[in-house]
């Protein structure tokens, strides 16, 4: 589910008489992606297939344009049952059929396109006139002034300053980042030449009529075009819906024929044989072999990470419920065949880390409402990226609500802890939600030592827990990389690249798991182990007691040996596959395999402290605004006085809006950074290409 499906490279040799049958079976199989043969039997190709493939792609694009313009669903239908089994001949028949459809609607589509082009052009002119639409003086009168040279133009700030330096008067007002302006200069001061030099376009209208008159004329023309365009589109919809089955059936056949021509266009031919090559899912190899056993010879080989010029395609079989989130990952890049898809990883860890950095039930509810609205907005705009991003926000806000319940926070400390928490004084009243909160005070007191808001002890404990979470995620990321490489059966890549990385990221997990040997004294155990590591490296302080110091020494030596192992692996890769000199291999291998890997080990683990930092920042931002609201109410002893004071309410609302909008955005970005740069870098580069097998879009005999 998170590991890309294993693919193999298949080479199919068949006779010219059987090639059409082979193509049909490959289309029906639906798991074969054609590619150029690595070792071709000749340099000859089926040129007719390559030429017709271009024609088919053009016809498909035109049919899609027709279906979208006539509001017909862009989906293939029908069947492709022909007496002839020659795919090239069938392709010629249906490209001709598509031409008939195109010819039938050509005139109407061209009229619609001309009207749209004219309207778009007029809208550009309208935008240019918009700042001057209230100017009711003919430009002929303005520009023909006896004593002054005058121009209307849209300027930027630099142009205004330059014109003023040259002695021209500029009267303007700001509209976004530009300034509609009236430029005035004495006759003979070279205004026209200056405008050309500065790249300023003088506003001109047809026959130099007033901008307001020209604006009205253009608006009238646009309204007229919209009316005609609406009538033409209605006519197109009515006619096209009568031919709906014909259009969709031809579209489906062309899609199928496009894939058949793709197979044939990449094939190589000799006097008697045809060579077809490409990638097929490993699980489909038996089915492919059985289906072609009477018409072709098939051989397979597994891709290799090193020594190959091409990248195998990637296919990840994700559950439908999380498949939309794949588009978020593709912001980073498509997973390589050698990588694990981070999608499932993201859906588990992203909301978890977000919730830990944004613990407030009230803020989470607002974020959830916004995410649901954002999702519906994406549906209306038919934007997949908006819908998919909103799903991540929905999941994250739910986890933030849970952590907010545990932290007993609802739009800051006042609603639950009240003035007692705000002033840290048990004699003051608690908040209105105190007695009905799902997490009682007794439970909160038990988990308080691991919350960053419970003083110095809480901060130390939270730092260690953040680092524990980071070390677990980094270790899991590394071990997933090993599993994926084993699955791909590329053992050279496993030994020289993936295993060293796993060994490097194992010691942090041991360090921050060591406290579980004495859970009642968890923090002290880890502090002793870290002290032992410091003593061994810097010879400062005191050694850790007993076996703890032995473990500390062993872990430092472990990291050193793992970095040396990684260095040696990089040297072998550079020498064997990139053919660099031994000197360059040693230096580059040290930089990438030892020095950089050691720096990344330290920085990646420490980077997870940001979970603590943002959790503290979130709490104290709301705490600060709540305290300002308390002061604005006159520092009363009653919580009600704070809640009914308009100034206090305004301050608290502003604080929460800032926390939700600004801090929520920053937390989202930092959460994404932790995934992309700390975790995904252990197994994910995003340099792959999607697996695009040929298939049939209509029923085949």
N, C-alpha and C positions, 0 to 999 in steps of 0.2 A: 504493500500500500504506500509506503514512503520510499521504498527502494525502486529505482527505475527497472522496468522489465528487461531481462537479459535478451539481447538480440544477437543473431549470428549473421554472417555474410554468406549469402547463398549464390552459387554460380549454377546457372541452368543452361544446358546445351541441348538444343533441339534442332530438328530438320526444318527446312523452310515450309514443308507441307504441314507441319504440326504447330507452327508458331501461333496461328490464330486460336487454336484450342488451348494452348498454354496461356495466352493472354486472358482468355475467358476464365480459366481456372484461377489465375492470380487475382482477377477482379472479384470473383466470388469469395476467395479466401479472405480478402480484406485486411491482411496483415503483412503485405509485402511493399516495401518502398524501393523503387528502382533507382539504380545508380550507374554511373559509368564503370565498365569493367576495369579492374586493376591491371590485369594482364590480358589485353584484347587479342582475339584470334586474328583480327585484321583491323585496318583503319577505316573500313567501309561501313557506312550507316544506311539506314532506310530514310533517304532524304525526303521522300513523300510524306512520311510520318512527321518529320520535323516541320515541314512547311504547313501541313494541315493543322498541326498543334497550334501554330500561331493564329490561323484562321478561326479555329474553335474558340480560343481564348477571347478573341475579338467579338465573336458572336455571343458568347456567354455574357460579356460585359454589356453589350447592347440590350440583351434580353433582360438583364437585371435592371438596367435603366428604365426600360419599358414597364416592367412589373412595379417598380417603385413609383414611377410617375402615375400609373393607373391604380395604385393601391391594391395590387394583387399580391398575395403572400409569396415571398421569394422562396419557394420550396419545390423540389423535384417530384414529379409524379409519372405514372404510366409504366410501360414495359417496352423492351427492345427485342422483339421477336422478328427475326429476319431469316429468309431462306439462305441468303448469302452469309458465309462465315468469315469473309475477308473484312477485317476491321477497317482497313483503309478505304475500301469501297463504301462501307456503311457510313464512315465519317463524311465522305463526299456527299452522300445522299442527304444527311441531316444538316450539314452546313448549308446545302441548297434550300432545305426546308426552313432553316432559320432566316435565310435571305428573303424568303417569301413573306415571313412575318415582318421582318424589318421593312420591306418595301411597302407593305400594306399600311404601316403606321409612320412611315418616314416623313410624309408631308406634315402630319399633325404634330409629331415630335419636334420637327424643325421649327414650326410656327411657335410652339411653346418655348423652345430654347431661345429663339430670337426675342420673344417678348420678355423672357427672364433676363436676357443679356441687356436689353434696353432699360429695363427697370433697375437693374443693378448699377448701370452706368449713371442713370438719373439720380439714384440714391447717393452716389458719390458726389455728384454736383450739389445735391441738396445738403449734404453734410458740410461741404465747403461754404455754402451760403448761410447755414444755420446761425452762426454768430452775428450775421449782418442782416437778418431777415426783417428787422424793424427799420432799416435805413430806407427812407422813402424818397430819396433824391436821386435823380438819374445820374449815373456815373459819368455821362457825357458832360454834364455841367460841372461836376467835381473836377474831372481831369482836364477841362479846358479853361481853368482859372488863369487870368491874365498875369497875376503877380506871384503866384505860388505853384510849385509842383506838389501834387497831392496823390496819395495812393492808399488804398485799403488793402490790408494783408494780414495774415496770421503769422505771428512771430514767436520765437522763444526768447527767454530772458537774455541770452548772450547777444542775439541780434538786436534787441532793444537797446542794450548798453552800447553796442558798436555804433548804431545809428545816432545815438545821442552824442557820442564822442565826435562824430563827424558833423555835428551842428544841426541835425534834423530834430524837429519836435515830434514826439511820439505820444499819442493819446491812446491808452489801451485799458483793458480790464482782463482779469485772469479767468480762463475757462480750462479747467484741468491743468495740464502742464504747458498750455499754449495761451497766447494773448492776441485776441482779435484787436487790430490796431488801426488807427488813422495816422499816417505819416505825412508830415508837412515840411517843405523846404522852399527856400527862395528860388525863383526861376534862375536857371543857369548853374545851380549847385550840383548838378549831376545825379539827381535822384534815381533816374532809370538805370544809369550805369552802376550805381551803388547797390541797387536791388539785385541786379544780375550778379555782381561780384559776391554778394552775401548769400546767393541762392534763395532769394525771397521771391515768391510768385505773387504778382499783383492780382487782386481780385478783378475779374472782368466778366460781364454778362453779355448775353446776345444783344447786339445793337446798343450796348452800354445803357440799357434800361436800369431802373432802380433795382437794388437787390431784393426788396420786398416784392416787386412785381414779378421778377424772374423766379423767386421762390414760389409764388402762387402759381405761376405757369407750370413749373415743374411738378408741383403737388397735384395739379389738375391732371397732368399727363400720367403721373403714376397711378392715380385713382382710376383713370380710364383703362390703363394697362391691366391693373388688378382685376377689373371687371371682365375684360376680354380674356385674360388668363384663366379666370375662374370658369368661364363658359367653355374654353378649349379643354381644360382639364376634365370637366364634367363629360364632355363629348368623348374624350379619350377613355375615361373610366367605363362609360356605357359600352363602347365598342370593344374594349379589351376584355371586359367581363364576359362578353358573348364568346370570345375565343380563349377563355381562361384555361380550359383543359388542354387545348392545342399548345398554348404558350408554355404552361408548366410541364407538359409532357416533353416538348422539344428541349426545354431547359434541362430536364433530368437526363435525357439521352445525350445531350452535349456534354454534360458533366462526366458521364460514363465514358463517352468517346474521348474526352480530354485525357482521362487517366489511361485509357488503352493506348493512345498515341504517345503518352509520356513513357510507357514501357517500351514501345517500339522505337521511339526516337533515341533512347539511350542504348539500344541493342547494337551489337557489332555483327556483321555478316561476312561469311566466306562463300565459296562456291556452292556449298551444300548445307551449311549449318548456320544457325543463329545463336549468339551468345547473349543471354540476359543475366544481369547481375544486380544485386541489391541486398537490403537488410530485411530480415523476417524475424518475428518474435520467436524465441526459442521454443515456447510451448506450442507453436504452430508448425514446427518443422516436420513432425511425423505426418500431420495432415497434408502438408504440401508434398512430401515425398510420395505418399500413397496416391494422391490425386494425379501426379505427373509420372507415375512409374511406367505407364505404357506409351508416353509421348516425349519424355525427356530424361536426361541424366542430371541429377542434382547433387552437388557437394557443398559442404559447409565449413566455415572456420570462425573461431571466436575472435573478436577485436582485441587488440593489445593497446595498452596505455602509451607505451613508448615505441618509437620506431615506425609509427603510422602517420601518414600525411593528412588523413581525413578524420573527422570526428563522427563517431557513430551517432545515429539519432536517438533521442530520449523519449521514452513513453512511460508515464507514471499513471497507474490505474487508481485514481483517487475516488473516495466515496462522493456521491453527488452532493451531500450536505456541505462539504468543504471545498469542492472543486472550484467554486467562484473565487476563493481566496488565492488560487494559483496566480491570478492576475496581479496581486500585490507582490508576490515573489518575483514576477517577471519585470517589475520595476527595476530589480537588481539584475535580472537576466534569466534566460531559460536554463534550467539545470543541465549540466553536462551529463553524458551517459555514465561517467565515472562518479557522479555525485548522487547524494541522497536528496530527494525533493524536500525542501524545508517546510512545505505547506502544513503538514500535520504537526510538525514540530512547532511552527508558528502559532497554530490555533490553540495549542496547549500552553506554551510558555509566554506568549505575548500578553494575553489578558492577565496571566498570573503576575508578571512583573509590573504591568500597568497598574493593577490593583494595589500592589504593595507600595507603589510610589504615589498613589492618589486615593488615600483611604478616607472617604467621607461619603456617607449614605446620601445626604441631600444633594451634594454636587454630582454624585453618580446618577441619581434619578434624573436630574436636568440633562446630563450628558446622554442618558438613555433616550429621553424624549427627543432630543436633537438628532440622535442617530437614527431613530425610527422615522422622523420627518425627512432626514437626509436620504434614507433608503427609498421612501415614497417619491421624493423629488427626483431621484435617479431613475425610477420607473417612468415617471412622466416625461423626463428628458431622454428616455431610452439610452441611458448611459450606464454601461456595464461597470466601468471603473468606479463611478459614484456608488452604485449598489454594493459592489464588493467591498469598498472601503468602509461603507456604513456598517456592514456585517462585523468587521473587525472592531469598530467602535461599540457596537451592541454587546458583543462578547466581553470586551474590556470593561464597559460600564457595569455589567452584571458582577464581575469579580470585584470591581472597585466598591460596589454596594456591600458585598460580603465583608471585605476588609474594613469598610466604614462601620459596619455593625460591630465587628470585633473591637475596633478602636473607640467605639461609642462617640462618634462624631456625626453631627447633622447640621450642615452649614456653619461649622465652627463649634466651639465648646459651649456656647450659651444654652442651646436647646436641651442638652442632656446634663452636662456637668454644672451648668449655670454659673453664678458668681462664685460658688465654692471652688470650682476648677479654675475660673479666670483669675481669682485673687489668691488661690492656694490657701484658703482659710475655711476650715470646717464649720465655722459659725455662720457663714453666709448661705443663702438659699440655693437649692439645686434647680435644674431646669425642669420645664413641664413634662419632658419625655423621660425623666430619670427613672420613675417607678414602672413605666410600661416598656422600657427598652428590652429587646430580646436577650441581650447579654447583661446579666446582673453585675452589680458592683463586685461581688465576691469572685465571680469568674474573671472579671477584668483585672482584679488585683493579682490573680494567679498568672495571667499572661503579661502583665505590665512590665516585668523585668526584661522582656524581649521587645518592647516597644521603644522606639527612639525618643519618645516624648516623656519618658519616665526618669529623666535625670542622667547623670554621668554613667551609671551602671547600665541603664537601658541603651545608651548610645554604644558603649563597648560591646554589649551583647548583640545589638543589631548589626554592628559592623561585622562581627564574626559570622552571624547567620547569613548576611548578604554575601560574604566571601564563600561560605559553605554552598549556598545556592549557585554562585558563579562557578565554583570548582566542579560541582555535580554536572552542570550544563555543559561545561567545556569538556569534561571527561566523556559524557554521553555523546557529544558531537564527534569526538575523536574516535570512539568505539564504533559509532555508526559508519564512519568512513572506512574502518577496517572491515566491517561486515559487508559493506557494499562492494569492496574490492574482492573479497573472497567470493561473493556471489557472481562477480564478473569473470572469475577464474584468471585474473591477471596477477600472478604471484610475484612477478618482478616488482610491479608497482606497490604491492603489499609490503614486501620486504624493505624496499629502498625508500619509501615515502610515508605510507600510512602507519606502519608499526612504530617508527621513530617518533612520530607525532603523538601516538597513543602513550608511549613511554614518557614523553615530556610532560603530558598533562595528567598523569596519574599521581605524582607526588602531592600536588595541591589538594586533591581529594582525600589522600591519606592524612594530610595535616589537619584539615578542618573536620574530618570524621573522627579524629583521635579522641575528641572529647566524649564520644559515646562509650568509651571504655569505662568512664565513670560519670554517668549522666547527671548525677546530683552535683558534680563539680565540673561541669562541661567546659565553661569558659576558662577556668584555671588550668585545666589539662592542656588546652590549646596554647594558652599563654606560655606555659612551661616549655612546650615543644618549640614554639617560635623563639623563645629565649635560648634554647639549646642550639637551634640553627644559627642564631646570631652569634653565639659564643664560638661555634665551630668556624664560621666564616671570618669574623672580625676579631676573635680572641678578646672580646670585651665582656664584662659582666661575669656572671657565675654560670657554671654548667648546670644543665637540667638534672634533676635527681634520677639516679639509677638507669633503668632501661629507656627512659625518655630521651636521654642524651645519646644513647646508642642509636635509637631510631632517627633522631635529628641528624646525626652524622651520616647515617646510611642514606637518608633522603637527599642530602646535598650531593653525595657521591653518585647517587642514582641519576640526578638531574645532569650532572657533569658527563656521565657515561652516555646518557640519552642524547645529549647535544653532540657529543663526539660521533655517535652512531649516525645521527642525522647529517652531520658534516660529511662523513664517509659516503653515505647514500647519495648526497648531492654531487660529490666528486665522481662517483661511478656513472650517474645519470649524464652529467656534463661530458664526460669522456666518451661514453659509449654511444649516446644518442645525439649529442650536439657537436661532437668531434672537436672540442676545444683542447688547447694544449694543457699539459699536466699542471703547469704553473698557474694558468688562469683558472683551471678547475679547482685547485687547492684554495686560491684566494676567494673566488666567487662562492665556492662551497662553504668556506668558513663564514663569509658575510651572511649568506642566506640560511645555511644549515645550523650554525652555532650562534653567532652574534645576534642576528635578527631574531632567531627562534627564542633565544634566552630573554631578549628584551620583550618580545611578545608574550612570553609566559608570564612575566611579572606584570606587564601593563594590562593584559586581558583579565587576569584574576582581580587585580585591584580595581579595574574599571567597574566592577559590580557594586562597589561602594556607593555609586551614584543612586542606587535604590534607596539607601539610607538617607542620602542628602536630600533627595526630592521628597521623601516622606516627611522629614523634619521641616523642609521649606514649606510644604503644603500646610502642615499643622500650624506653624507660627505665622504664616501670612494671615490665615483666618483668625488666629489668636490676636494678632496685632490690630486687625480691623474691629474685632469684637471689643477689645480694650478701648480703642478710640471711640467706639459707639457708647461704651460705658462712661467715658469721660465727658462726651458730648451731652449725655443725659444728666450731668452734674454729680457723678459718682454716687448714685443712690444706693441704699441698702436693699432696695426692692428690684427684682428682675423685671417686674411688670413695668416699672418706670423706664427701663431701657427699651422695652418692646413697644411702648406707645409714644416714644419721643421721635418726631419726624426726622430730626438730624441723625439720631442713632440708627434708625431703620435705613436711612439713605446710605450711611457709611458701611453698614454691614452688608447691604445689597451690593454696593460697589465692590467691596472686598471679595464677595463670593463670585461676582461676575468676572473679576480679574483672575481669580483662582481657576474658574472653569475654562475661560477662554484662553488666557495666556499660559498659565501653568499646565493646563490640560494639553495644549498644543506642544509645549516643550517636553512634557513627559512622553507624549506619543512619539516625538522625534527621537528622544533618548532611548526609548524602548526599542525602536526600530534600529538604532545604531548598535545597541547591545547585540541584537540578533545578526545584523548584516556583517559587522566588523569583528565582534568578539567570538560569536558562536559559529556562524555560517562559514567563516574563513577556514575552519578546521576540516570542512568537507564540501564546501560549495564555492564555486567560482562564477557560475552563471554565464558560461560561454558556450552553452550547448545549442542544439537546434531540435525542434520538435519532430517527432516521428510522424510522417505524413504518408501513410500507405495508400496505394491505389485501391479503389473499390468500385462497386456498382451502385448507382443511385436510383436505378430502376430495375424492374424484374428482368432477368435474363433467362433464356430457354435452358 
